[in-house]
């Protein structure tokens, strides 16, 4: 799809991110969020993890300016199902199809298998950036019309993007995650000192208990990452994914490719007992946030999940001076470990007017319920009075 004026910008969909030079894509994506980088998205495609065969047909939208190359981009997929998204619309699909409609395929703007907030309207910095973002929104809706899909979804955008999408007529949805915020802590004990005494003691007990059976923990990043680590971690990933979700998407090749292409953005927590790796937690980090992505184990040890996934991420954030830990989807149990409820966002375009009105009414009620739940759960945070952390939304 392109504008009729040959001197205007060109908006088109591409079927491979490899068709775009990495430096041009990353100039639009910025360096803050690792998941919208060319390296991460290309690793998903090149490894076969995100492909038409797995129900993630690549349909990235790009904006080009003659003589200047790429000035905007949007990671977009043609989906034949709703798996691997973490913003759940199964109920919508079921209701629409019971009413005689065809919900799939649909368009999704997101990072596959990654419930992390980040930019979705990628624009090269400059005076034209907002116009480019509007071009991306209009372009995505035009693609949805031309493909005759039922819906277009933008999952986990930033709050500013969510507001822009709402202003352009998309339906707005909120959800809830649990995030940890760095209050300028010098070390882990500084963080503990902000907690109520009972909660502080409980965390210390959990950290001791995680290691009491002879487990030691190491955090690997950059050149310390080796194929033997990924071999072990992939075993953990497949075991846990197979038991919990039934269909792990990430291939073994994916882990080698991200390690090769962006090792300096990876923090891999590996747990070892008697000289053998038994568990691990994979994190990626940007300029101000570390994101917990995958956990797996082949031995069960009490509290080890909390140590590897939550406490090690907090320690890493404090050491690196990062502002926040996003530990992934769901999990009210994170509250007792210093993570507080926070809003996450999505926006939705729906072709059928009657179906759109029904979803709009549902979302209005759901937003109120999410707000109430976040306010309610925040009161259970473990911080001493006056030290309560805030929702980062």
C-alpha distance (Angstrom), angle and dihedral (degrees) to the residues before:
residue distance angle dihedral
X1 . . .
X2 3.80 . .
X3 3.80 139.9 .
X4 3.83 115.9 -98.8
X5 3.82 93.3 -125.7
X6 3.83 105.9 83.6
X7 3.81 90.8 -149.6
X8 3.81 93.8 54.1
X9 3.77 127.9 87.9
X10 3.79 119.0 -74.8
X11 3.81 118.6 -131.5
X12 3.78 116.1 -165.4
X13 3.78 143.8 152.8
X14 3.79 121.3 -118.9
X15 3.80 129.4 -161.3
X16 3.83 97.4 -148.0
X17 3.76 130.8 37.6
X18 3.81 85.8 -147.9
X19 3.82 86.6 74.2
X20 3.81 88.4 70.3
X21 3.83 121.2 68.0
X22 3.79 108.7 -111.0
X23 3.80 93.8 -129.9
X24 3.83 91.6 54.4
X25 3.81 93.7 48.3
X26 3.81 92.3 46.6
X27 3.81 91.8 48.0
X28 3.81 85.8 62.9
X29 3.81 96.2 39.0
X30 3.80 95.6 48.6
X31 3.78 123.5 -149.0
X32 3.80 101.3 -88.3
X33 3.81 100.7 87.9
X34 3.82 120.8 45.2
X35 3.80 96.2 -159.5
X36 3.80 97.9 65.4
X37 3.79 91.9 48.8
X38 3.79 119.9 115.7
X39 3.81 88.6 -120.3
X40 3.81 95.1 58.3
X41 3.79 97.6 40.9
X42 3.80 93.1 44.8
X43 3.82 90.5 50.0
X44 3.80 88.9 56.1
X45 3.80 91.2 51.1
X46 3.79 99.6 39.1
X47 3.80 91.8 49.2
X48 3.80 93.3 51.6
X49 3.80 91.5 -117.5
X50 3.82 93.5 119.7
X51 3.78 110.3 34.1
X52 3.77 142.3 118.5
X53 3.82 88.2 -91.8
X54 3.81 91.0 61.0
X55 3.79 92.8 43.3
X56 3.82 95.8 -98.0
X57 3.79 105.6 109.4
X58 3.80 107.5 -173.0
X59 3.80 112.4 -120.8
X60 3.81 104.6 156.6
X61 3.79 115.6 178.1
X62 3.80 118.1 -137.8
X63 3.80 134.6 -176.6
X64 3.79 117.5 -149.6
X65 3.77 129.9 -172.3
X66 3.80 117.8 -154.2
X67 3.77 109.3 -105.0
X68 3.79 93.9 7.9
X69 3.79 104.4 64.3
X70 3.78 122.7 -147.4
X71 3.81 116.5 10.0
X72 3.81 99.5 161.7
X73 3.80 141.0 20.9
X74 3.79 141.9 175.6
X75 3.83 126.2 -164.6
X76 3.81 102.6 -129.5
X77 3.81 135.3 169.3
X78 3.79 137.7 -169.1
X79 3.80 103.5 -131.3
X80 3.79 129.8 -157.1
X81 3.80 93.0 -172.6
X82 3.81 140.8 12.9
X83 3.78 99.5 -112.7
X84 3.79 123.9 127.5
X85 3.82 94.3 21.5
X86 3.85 106.7 101.8
X87 3.81 91.9 -152.1
X88 3.77 98.8 93.5
X89 3.80 120.4 -139.1
X90 3.80 99.4 154.8
X91 3.80 89.9 115.3
X92 3.80 91.0 53.3
X93 3.81 91.4 50.1
X94 3.79 92.3 48.5
X95 3.80 93.7 47.8
X96 3.80 93.9 47.5
X97 3.79 94.2 47.8
X98 3.81 92.7 46.1
X99 3.79 86.2 54.8
X100 3.80 89.5 55.0
X101 3.80 99.9 -96.9
X102 3.82 130.6 126.4
X103 3.80 110.3 -123.5
X104 3.82 98.9 177.8
X105 2.94 137.2 99.9
X106 3.79 98.4 45.6
X107 3.81 135.1 166.9
X108 3.80 120.7 -112.7
X109 3.80 129.0 -169.8
X110 3.80 105.0 -161.3
X111 3.78 145.6 94.5
X112 3.81 109.0 -86.6
X113 3.80 117.0 -107.7
X114 3.81 91.1 -5.1
X115 3.83 121.3 114.8
X116 3.80 94.5 -170.6
X117 3.78 128.3 124.0
X118 3.78 114.1 -117.5
X119 3.80 143.6 132.8
X120 3.79 116.6 -59.4
X121 3.82 100.2 171.6
X122 3.79 97.6 64.4
X123 3.81 113.2 -165.2
X124 3.79 131.5 170.2
X125 3.84 107.4 -113.4
X126 3.77 114.7 -100.1
X127 3.80 142.7 88.5
X128 3.81 91.4 -62.1
X129 3.83 95.9 54.4
X130 3.81 97.2 101.6
X131 3.79 91.5 47.0
X132 3.80 89.2 51.2
X133 3.81 90.7 51.8
X134 3.79 89.7 52.4
X135 3.82 89.3 49.0
X136 3.79 89.3 53.8
X137 3.80 92.7 51.0
X138 3.80 92.5 47.5
X139 3.79 91.0 43.4
X140 3.80 93.3 52.0
X141 3.81 91.7 50.9
X142 3.81 90.6 47.7
X143 3.82 90.7 51.7
X144 3.81 88.8 50.3
X145 3.81 90.2 53.3
X146 3.80 94.1 46.4
X147 3.80 92.6 48.4
X148 3.81 89.2 46.0
X149 3.81 92.5 -132.8
X150 3.77 121.6 163.0
X151 3.80 98.2 -128.7
X152 3.78 147.0 10.2
X153 3.81 118.8 -151.6
X154 3.82 130.1 -168.2
X155 3.80 108.4 -164.0
X156 3.83 127.6 -162.6
X157 3.82 99.0 -2.8
X158 3.78 120.1 163.3
X159 3.79 116.6 -88.8
X160 3.81 91.0 -108.2
X161 3.81 90.7 53.4
X162 3.81 90.5 45.9
X163 3.79 89.9 55.6
X164 3.81 91.3 48.0
X165 3.80 91.0 49.8
X166 3.79 90.2 50.6
X167 3.79 90.7 51.2
X168 3.82 88.4 53.6
X169 3.79 91.3 56.3
X170 3.80 103.9 -95.3
X171 3.78 118.7 137.4
X172 3.80 113.8 -106.3
X173 3.77 124.7 -134.3
X174 3.80 131.2 -178.9
X175 3.77 131.3 -159.2
X176 3.77 138.5 174.0
X177 3.79 137.0 -109.0
X178 3.80 134.2 161.8
X179 3.80 119.5 -113.5
X180 3.78 135.2 178.3
X181 3.80 120.4 -136.6
X182 3.79 126.5 -153.3
X183 3.79 110.7 -129.0
X184 3.79 92.6 -166.3
X185 3.81 92.2 -78.0
X186 3.78 118.9 -179.3
X187 3.80 93.9 -156.2
X188 3.80 142.1 -16.0
X189 3.80 91.9 -81.2
X190 3.80 89.1 58.0
X191 3.79 88.0 57.5
X192 3.79 91.8 47.4
X193 3.79 90.3 52.5
X194 3.80 88.5 63.5
X195 3.80 90.7 59.9
X196 3.75 130.5 87.4
X197 3.80 110.9 -96.2
X198 3.81 95.4 -109.8
X199 3.81 92.9 50.5
X200 3.80 91.7 45.6
X201 3.79 91.1 54.6
X202 3.80 91.8 46.7
X203 3.82 92.5 54.7
X204 3.80 92.4 47.8
X205 3.80 89.0 50.8
X206 3.81 91.5 50.4
X207 3.80 92.7 49.6
X208 3.80 91.7 50.6
X209 3.79 91.8 44.8
X210 3.81 93.3 51.7
X211 3.80 90.5 61.8
X212 3.79 102.1 34.0
X213 3.82 94.7 98.4
X214 3.78 91.6 60.9
X215 3.80 98.4 -85.7
X216 3.79 118.9 151.7
X217 3.79 125.0 -166.6
X218 3.79 130.4 -147.1
X219 3.80 130.9 -178.6
X220 3.79 114.7 -144.6
X221 3.78 127.6 -164.6
X222 3.79 138.4 155.7
X223 3.79 116.8 -2.7
X224 3.82 92.2 -1.6
X225 3.81 89.6 74.3
X226 3.79 112.8 97.7
X227 3.79 137.1 175.2
X228 3.80 91.9 -104.9
X229 3.79 88.7 62.2
X230 3.79 91.8 51.4
X231 3.81 91.6 46.7
X232 3.80 89.3 56.5
X233 3.78 95.0 41.4
X234 3.80 92.5 49.7
X235 3.80 88.9 55.9
X236 3.81 89.0 53.7
X237 3.79 91.5 46.1
X238 3.80 94.5 50.6
X239 3.79 93.6 46.0
X240 3.79 95.2 49.3
X241 3.80 95.0 37.8
X242 3.77 92.7 49.6
X243 3.79 92.7 51.3
X244 3.80 97.6 41.5
X245 3.78 107.4 32.6
X246 3.78 105.0 13.2
X247 3.81 96.1 -135.6
X248 3.80 120.2 55.7
X249 3.81 107.4 -162.5
X250 3.79 103.9 -166.2
X251 3.79 114.3 91.6
X252 3.78 124.5 -144.3
X253 3.80 88.3 -110.3
X254 3.81 90.8 59.6
X255 3.81 92.2 65.0
X256 3.81 92.2 50.2
X257 3.80 91.4 48.9
X258 3.81 96.6 49.9
X259 3.79 89.1 45.8
X260 3.79 89.8 52.4
X261 3.80 95.5 43.9
X262 3.81 105.3 35.3
X263 3.81 110.3 12.1
X264 3.80 90.0 141.3
X265 3.83 88.7 64.6
X266 3.82 95.4 51.1
X267 3.80 128.9 89.8
X268 3.80 108.4 -174.5
X269 3.80 114.6 -170.0
X270 3.81 110.4 -154.7
X271 3.81 124.4 -172.7
X272 3.78 120.6 -157.3
X273 3.79 134.7 -171.1
X274 3.80 126.1 -176.2
X275 3.80 89.9 -6.3
X276 3.81 93.8 -54.6
X277 3.81 128.3 107.4
X278 3.80 108.9 -120.3
X279 3.82 105.7 166.3
X280 3.76 142.9 9.4
X281 3.80 145.5 -178.0
X282 3.79 123.5 -150.8
X283 3.80 119.5 -146.0
X284 3.79 133.1 176.3
X285 3.78 122.9 -161.6
X286 3.77 138.6 -161.6
X287 3.79 133.1 -174.1
X288 3.80 96.4 -60.7
X289 3.82 109.1 5.4
X290 3.80 139.5 56.0
X291 3.79 114.9 -151.3
X292 3.79 123.4 -153.4
X293 3.79 109.6 -143.7
X294 3.81 117.8 161.4
X295 3.78 136.3 15.2
X296 3.76 130.7 -175.9
X297 3.79 141.6 160.8
X298 3.79 141.3 -177.8
X299 3.81 94.7 -160.8
X300 3.79 126.4 47.9
X301 3.80 116.1 -131.9
X302 3.76 123.5 170.0
X303 3.82 113.8 -104.2
X304 3.84 93.2 -0.1
X305 3.80 92.2 116.6
X306 3.81 90.7 54.8
X307 3.80 91.7 47.9
X308 3.80 96.5 47.2
X309 3.80 98.8 39.5
X310 3.80 106.1 31.2
X311 3.79 113.5 18.3
X312 3.80 96.4 40.0
X313 3.81 89.6 50.0
X314 3.81 90.1 51.7
X315 3.81 91.3 49.4
X316 3.81 90.7 48.9
X317 3.81 91.7 49.9
X318 3.80 92.0 49.8
X319 3.81 93.0 46.9
X320 3.82 93.1 48.0
X321 3.80 95.0 40.3
X322 3.80 93.1 -117.9
X323 3.78 117.5 163.4
X324 3.78 100.5 -141.6
X325 3.80 148.9 18.7
X326 3.79 118.6 -146.4
X327 3.78 105.1 -166.2
X328 3.81 98.5 -171.3
X329 3.77 133.9 -105.3
X330 3.79 129.7 -17.2
X331 3.81 127.0 -16.1
X332 3.81 122.6 132.4
X333 3.81 86.3 -172.6
X334 3.82 86.4 76.2
X335 3.81 90.6 72.4
X336 3.80 93.1 74.1
X337 3.82 88.0 53.2
X338 3.80 95.1 57.4
X339 3.80 100.2 -89.3
X340 3.80 115.7 128.2
X341 3.83 131.0 -156.7
X342 3.79 115.4 -92.0
X343 3.78 136.0 177.7
X344 3.79 122.6 -105.6
X345 3.78 123.8 -172.0
X346 3.79 146.3 -143.3
X347 3.81 135.8 173.4
X348 3.80 129.6 -151.7
X349 3.80 139.0 -158.8
X350 3.81 115.1 -161.9
X351 3.78 122.8 -169.4
X352 3.82 100.7 -157.5
X353 3.85 108.5 75.3
X354 3.82 95.2 -151.6
X355 3.80 92.3 48.3
X356 3.80 90.1 45.5
X357 3.80 91.5 54.2
X358 3.80 91.5 50.0
X359 3.82 92.5 50.0
X360 3.81 90.9 45.3
X361 3.81 90.7 56.8
X362 3.79 90.9 47.7
X363 3.81 92.8 49.7
X364 3.79 93.0 50.3
X365 3.79 89.7 58.0
X366 3.81 93.5 40.4
X367 3.81 92.8 54.1
X368 3.78 90.4 55.3
X369 3.80 91.1 49.0
X370 3.82 92.3 49.5
X371 3.81 90.9 50.5
X372 3.79 91.2 50.6
X373 3.80 92.8 47.8
X374 3.80 93.3 49.4
X375 3.80 90.9 50.0
X376 3.80 90.6 47.6
X377 3.80 96.2 47.4
X378 3.81 93.1 45.3
X379 3.80 88.0 68.0
X380 3.82 89.0 64.7
X381 3.81 94.1 58.1
X382 3.83 111.1 127.7
X383 3.80 96.4 -126.7
X384 3.77 124.6 120.6
X385 3.77 115.0 -103.9
X386 3.77 109.2 -75.0
X387 3.81 93.1 21.6
X388 3.79 98.2 80.3
X389 3.81 111.7 140.1
X390 3.76 121.7 -129.9
X391 3.75 136.2 -120.5
X392 3.76 105.3 -98.8
X393 3.79 93.7 -142.4
